[in-house]
Structure formats: structure tokens, C-alpha cells
């Protein structure tokens, strides 16, 4: 709601006078914990691929797609299996495309008899199950003598569970946190919007973490793949 109000204010200023002037604010990143990832990822062989799923249908269409696009933008390119194929290949071989995916459901799906055939057909090696959200809160506004100012807190928390599709095993998880402080300054009918792209920055950072993990590098180390 807050984001929509700020957007409407900027649209109004564009219509009325000079417009809304956006500029990028600072975003801080806090790498999260790496749990249970004791073994290095085995290198992809030939044209083996990976896939991304959202923990729920909402995260699948949102933040999971954000992570997938960020990984797709890294080099060297990886073969990314479209998530839709996980629920269609071999009929119901991989019944993973549903709401509220649990670890038990993922494990059962990957280890099913039909799944082994479908996974081989898709040449799928790893599945990354993404969960997380972006929230804005603590927004405060003030105005005096034609000058208005508002600011708040924005943050993105991102968790990615790593699964070996071929073995049906959960290998562990990666997480990251990003934060920013968006603001809007109104001088008369001119707005200056400081936006904080916490979600896109968290996705880019997670893409780097995924590439480092798959390359057998320590989390947080410099990578040329980003």
C-alpha cells in the first residue's frame, strides 16, 4: 500500500508539473548462514541442468523468478530447466508445482519411480527451492511550508534450499538479507524519490552464492561469474 501511494504521488507530479525524479538509494547486504552444505556440489556433466522453484505459487512467480533471472545473467551460462516442466514431464512424475511445498513433498516427488525417468529425460541435476519476501514498514511522513518528506525501512529476506535431483537429497540452504531506506521528498509539485532495490540486489547476491557453491568456492568469496 505504501509503495502504491508513493507511486501515485509521483504519477500525479508528472501530470501536474515537472514530474517525479527517481534516484537509487543505498542497499546493504548481509550474507546469511550456510547450513548443512558440508559437501561441495558435484560439477554439472555435459548438458545437465538446474531448476528453480518457489516454495509457494506466490514466491514462484515473484522472488524465485528473480533469482532464476539473476543466475541466468551470470557467466559461463548454465542450462536452466523451465520450472513448468517439473510438473508436466512424464505426466505427474514430478508433482512439485503446487502451493506450500514441504521438504517431505519435494523428497517424495524426486524419489518417486516416475521421477527418476523424468529427471533423466530432463537431464536435471539440482533443484533450488526459493522462499522469501520483501517488506516495507515504519514509514513516516511530515510536511511544512510546501515541503513534504517521508521515509521508511525496506528489506528482503531470501532463503534457497539446495536439492540433488538425481539423489532426491536436500543438500542444505543458502540465505541472504538486504536492507534499504527509501524516501520521498516533495518540494511543491516536484517529487524526488529515493528507491531501494533490495529484492534485485538480494537476488544478484544469491546468484553469486549459488555459482560459488556449484564451483566449490567458499561463500562470500569474490567471483568472476557475477
N, C-alpha and C positions, 0 to 999 in steps of 0.2 A: 504494500500500500504506500509506504513512504517513497519507494523508488518511483511508483507511478505518479505520485503528486509532484515530485521534483521534475519528472519528465514533462508533465503537463505545464508546469511553470515555465520550463524552457521553451516549449512549443508556443505558449502564449506570448512570450517575449519576442520570439521570432516573427510572429504575426504582427505584433503591435509596433515594434521598432527594429533596432539593430540586430537583436537576436540573443541567443544564449551561447556563450563562449566556453567550450569544454576544454579541460586540460587534465593530463594524467597526474594523479597523486601518487605518493609513495606507498609501496606494498612491502611488508616484511614477511619473511618466510621462516617458519620454524619446523625443520625436519622432525618427523615423528619417530616413533620407535620401529625397530625391525624385529618382529617376534618370530621365533621358530625357524628363521631362514638360516639354518646352520650349514646346509649343503649348497654348493654352487649349482646354478642352473646348467643343465647339460646343453651344449650348443645345438642349435637347430640344424638338422641334416637335410640337404637337398632343398626341396621346396616346402618343407614343413612350415606350418603357420601357427599363429596365435589368434585368440579371440577375446573380446571384451563384452562383459555382461553387466547390467545394473542389478543391484540387489533387489530392487523393485522396478516396476514398469516406469515409474516416475524418474528414478535415477538412471535407468537405462536410456531414456530419451534425453536426459539432461547431462549430468556430470560424467556418466560413463562415456557418452559420445564425445564429450570434451577431452577426456583422457585419450580416447582412441585417436582423435584427430591430432592431438599433440604428439603421440607416438608415431603416427603416420608421417609427421613432418620431420622426424629425425632421420639421420643417415648413419650407416647404409640402410636402405629401405628394408622393411620387414613385410612378409606376406601376412596380411590381416584377414582372417576369415570373417565374412559378414555374420553378425550375430543371428540374423534371421535364419541362417542355415542350421543353426544348432537345434532349432525346433522343428525343422522340416526334413532334414536329411534322414533317409531311412524311416520315413513316417514319424512315429513318436520315439525314435531311438534315443534322442537327447531331449527329453521333456524339460528343458531348462527355462524356456521363455514363459515365465509366469510370475505372478506377484509374490513378494516376500520369500525370495529364495533362501532356504536354510542350508547350512553345510551338509546336513543329512540328505536333503533333496539333491544337492549337487553331486555328492558322492554316489548316491544310488543311481542317478542318471548316467554318470560317467562309467560306472562299473556294470551297467546292465549289459545283457547279451547283445542286444541290438546296437548299443553304443560302440562296442569295440569295432564293429563293421563300419559304422558311420564315421568314427574318428579316423579310421584308416583311409576311408574314402575321401574325407576332407583334409587328410594329412595334417591333423590338428595336434599340436604338442602341448601348448599351455593355454589355460583359460584364466583370465584376470577378472575377478568379480569386484565391481566398484560400488562403493557406498559413500555417502557424504552429502553435505548440504552447505549452502551459502545463506547467511542470515545477516540482517541489519537491525540494529537496536540502539537505544539510548540517543535518539535524535532529539536535538534541542533547537528551537528557533527563537530569534529575537529580532526586533525591528524598531528603528527610531529615525525620525527625520528623513524618511525616504530611503533609508538603507536597511536592508534585511540580511540576516546571516543565520545559517543553520548548519549543523554538523552532527555526525553520529559515528557509530562504530560498525564496521562491516568485516566479516570473517568467513573463511571457507575451511571446513574440515574434510579431509579426504582419506579414505581407507581403501586399500586394494588387497584382496586375498588372492594368493597365487596358487593355482591348481595345476598339477601334472595331469593333462587329459588322458594320456596313454595309460597311466597307472591308476588314475582315479584317486590321487592323493593330494591333500592340502599341504602345501609346502611352507606356508606361513603368510605373513602380511606385511605390507608397507603402509606408512601413513605420513601425512604432512598437514601443516596448518599455515594459513596465510591470513594476514590482517591488514586493514587499511582504515582510513578515516575520511570518508567522502564529505564534501561540504558544498554549500551553495551560497554565494554572495550576490545579493541583488542591490544594484545602485540605480534607482529609478526603475526603468523598464529593461535594463540590461542585466543579464544574469551571467555569473561566472561559476561554472560547475566543475568542481574538482572530483573526478571519478576515481574509484579504486578497483581495478580489475583483479580482485582477489581470486576469483574462480579460474580465470585463464592462467594466472601465474601459478596457482597450485597445480593445475593440470600439466603445465610445462615442466614444473619441478618433478612431478610424479613420473612424467615420461622419461626424464633423465634417470630417476631412480630405477625404473623398470629396465632401461637399457644397461645401466651399470650392473644390476643384478644378473641379467642374462649374459653379460660379458665376464662375470665372475669378479667384478671390481667392488671394493668397499663402498657402502652407501655414503653419499655426500662427497665423494672424491671427484675431482674435475673430470669432465667427459667431453670428448670432441663430437659426440653424437647429437648434442642439443643445437 
